[in-house]
Amino acid sequence: MLDLNLNSLSGTVPSELALLQGLTLLDLGQNFLSGTVPSEYGTFELLEELVLQINLLTGTVPTELAGLGALKELEVAANEFTGTIPSELGLLANLVGLELTNNFLEGPIPTELGNLRLLTDLELDLNRITGTVPTELGQLVSLLRLRLELTLLTGVVPAEVCNALTLVTDFVTDCAGDPPEVECSCCTSCSEVEPEVPV
């Protein structure tokens, strides 16, 4: 395990850490790291938790992270990631938590995320994602927490999603307002996109 969370580290994320192939946890969160995530980080064979949240990271979420077959937690919230949510993340069959909150991600929610049957926590809020909530999210029958608020999503949350997510205790979308951006009959709470919100 390598836990460097909550220091004042700056500079770029060192690609050399990928040489530590015995790591099960790599936590670089809550620092001042900048630049992109090295593609080499997709080579960890035993890594179960990758935490990069609350930094100054840019670029895209690397598709190479789909190679982390043992990964259970991917936390990259509160950075400056752009581009789309990689559909390849749907290959992370052991993933339990996926936190992409508060970035500049755009485009639709990949339908492939419906393959993450062990997922209990999916947080995509505070991004520029568009389109509608895919029916494939109804396959996430283990889900407890689903955060989709403060985005550019529209439309109606499919009945297939509401009917399947019976364990969810925290489901938030932009279903407030008149008219609401998203119509949701099963959300536990509704938010409304405000003009000052940087989405």
C-alpha positions in Angstrom: 0.0 0.0 0.0 1.2 3.5 -0.8 -0.9 6.3 0.9 0.2 9.8 0.2 -3.2 11.4 0.7 -3.5 14.9 2.1 0.0 16.3 1.7 1.2 19.2 -0.4 2.6 17.2 -3.3 2.9 19.1 -6.6 4.2 18.3 -10.0 3.1 15.5 -12.3 1.9 12.0 -11.3 5.0 9.8 -11.5 4.6 7.0 -14.0 7.4 5.1 -12.3 5.0 4.1 -9.5 3.6 1.5 -12.0 6.8 -0.5 -11.3 5.3 -1.3 -7.9 3.3 -4.2 -9.2 2.6 -5.5 -5.7 0.4 -2.5 -4.8 -3.2 -3.1 -3.8 -3.8 0.5 -2.8 -2.5 3.7 -4.4 -3.8 6.9 -2.8 -2.5 10.3 -4.2 -5.6 12.2 -3.3 -6.0 15.7 -1.9 -2.7 17.1 -3.2 -1.7 19.6 -5.9 -0.7 17.1 -8.6 -1.1 18.3 -12.2 -0.8 16.9 -15.7 -2.3 13.6 -16.9 -2.7 10.2 -15.4 0.1 8.0 -16.8 -1.2 5.2 -19.1 1.2 2.9 -17.3 -1.3 2.9 -14.4 -3.4 0.5 -16.4 -0.8 -2.3 -15.8 -1.3 -2.9 -12.1 -2.4 -6.5 -11.7 -3.3 -6.5 -8.0 -4.5 -2.9 -7.5 -7.9 -2.8 -5.8 -8.1 1.0 -5.0 -6.9 3.9 -7.0 -7.5 7.4 -5.4 -6.6 10.5 -7.3 -9.4 12.8 -6.2 -9.0 16.5 -5.3 -6.0 17.4 -7.4 -5.4 19.5 -10.5 -5.2 16.6 -13.0 -6.1 17.3 -16.6 -6.6 15.3 -19.8 -8.9 12.4 -20.2 -9.7 9.5 -17.9 -7.3 6.9 -19.4 -9.0 4.0 -21.2 -6.0 1.9 -20.1 -7.5 1.8 -16.5 -9.8 -0.8 -17.9 -6.9 -3.2 -17.6 -7.1 -3.0 -13.8 -8.9 -6.3 -13.4 -8.7 -6.4 -9.6 -9.9 -2.8 -9.1 -12.7 -2.2 -6.6 -12.6 1.5 -6.1 -11.8 4.3 -8.7 -11.9 7.8 -7.2 -10.9 10.6 -9.5 -13.4 13.3 -8.3 -12.7 17.0 -8.1 -10.0 17.3 -10.9 -10.1 18.9 -14.3 -10.7 15.9 -16.5 -12.2 16.5 -19.9 -13.5 14.3 -22.7 -16.1 11.5 -22.3 -16.5 8.8 -19.7 -14.6 5.8 -21.2 -16.9 3.0 -22.1 -14.0 0.7 -21.4 -14.7 1.2 -17.6 -17.5 -1.2 -18.1 -14.9 -4.0 -18.2 -14.0 -3.5 -14.6 -16.1 -6.4 -13.4 -14.9 -6.1 -9.7 -15.6 -2.4 -9.4 -17.7 -1.4 -6.3 -17.2 2.3 -6.3 -16.8 4.7 -9.3 -16.5 8.4 -8.4 -16.1 10.9 -11.3 -17.8 13.9 -9.6 -16.8 17.5 -10.2 -14.8 17.3 -13.5 -15.5 18.6 -17.0 -16.6 15.3 -18.5 -19.1 15.4 -21.3 -21.1 13.2 -23.7 -23.5 10.5 -22.7 -23.3 8.0 -19.8 -21.8 4.9 -21.4 -24.3 2.0 -21.5 -21.4 -0.3 -20.7 -21.5 0.9 -17.1 -24.5 -1.4 -16.8 -22.0 -4.3 -16.8 -20.7 -3.3 -13.4 -23.0 -5.7 -11.5 -21.1 -5.3 -8.2 -21.2 -1.5 -8.2 -22.7 0.0 -5.0 -21.6 3.7 -5.5 -21.8 5.6 -8.9 -21.2 9.3 -8.7 -21.2 11.3 -12.0 -22.6 14.6 -10.6 -21.2 18.0 -11.4 -20.1 17.2 -14.9 -21.2 18.2 -18.4 -22.6 14.8 -19.3 -25.6 15.0 -21.7 -28.3 12.7 -23.1 -30.6 10.6 -21.0 -30.2 8.1 -18.2 -29.6 4.8 -20.0 -31.9 1.8 -19.2 -28.7 -0.3 -18.7 -28.2 1.3 -15.3 -31.1 -0.9 -14.2 -28.7 -3.8 -14.3 -26.8 -2.4 -11.4 -28.9 -4.3 -8.8 -26.3 -3.8 -6.0 -26.4 0.0 -6.3 -26.9 1.9 -3.1 -25.9 5.4 -4.2 -26.5 7.1 -7.6 -25.6 10.8 -8.0 -26.5 12.4 -11.3 -27.3 15.9 -10.2 -25.9 19.2 -11.6 -25.3 17.8 -15.1 -26.8 18.4 -18.5 -28.9 15.2 -18.5 -32.5 15.5 -19.8 -35.5 13.3 -20.3 -37.1 10.7 -18.1 -35.4 8.1 -15.8 -36.5 4.8 -17.4 -39.0 2.7 -15.4 -36.5 -0.2 -15.9 -34.0 1.8 -13.7 -36.5 2.7 -11.1 -37.9 -0.9 -10.8 -34.5 -2.5 -10.6 -32.7 -0.3 -8.2 -34.5 -1.4 -5.1 -31.5 -1.1 -2.8 -30.7 2.6 -3.6 -31.0 4.9 -0.6 -29.4 8.0 -2.3 -30.5 8.7 -5.8 -30.3 12.4 -6.9 -30.9 14.0 -10.3 -31.9 17.4 -11.6 -35.6 16.7 -11.1 -36.5 20.0 -9.5 -37.4 23.1 -11.4 -40.4 23.9 -13.6 -40.1 22.1 -15.8 -37.4 19.8 -14.4 -34.4 18.9 -16.6 -35.0 15.2 -15.6 -38.2 13.5 -14.7 -37.6 11.0 -12.0 -40.3 9.0 -10.1 -37.9 7.1 -7.9 -35.3 9.7 -6.9 -34.7 10.2 -3.2 -33.9 13.9 -3.7 -34.1 16.4 -6.5 -31.7 19.3 -7.4 -32.0 22.1 -9.9 -29.2 23.3 -12.1 -28.4 26.9 -11.2 -26.8 29.4 -13.6 -23.7 29.8 -11.4 -23.0 26.1 -11.2 -19.8 25.5 -13.4 -21.3 22.7 -15.6 
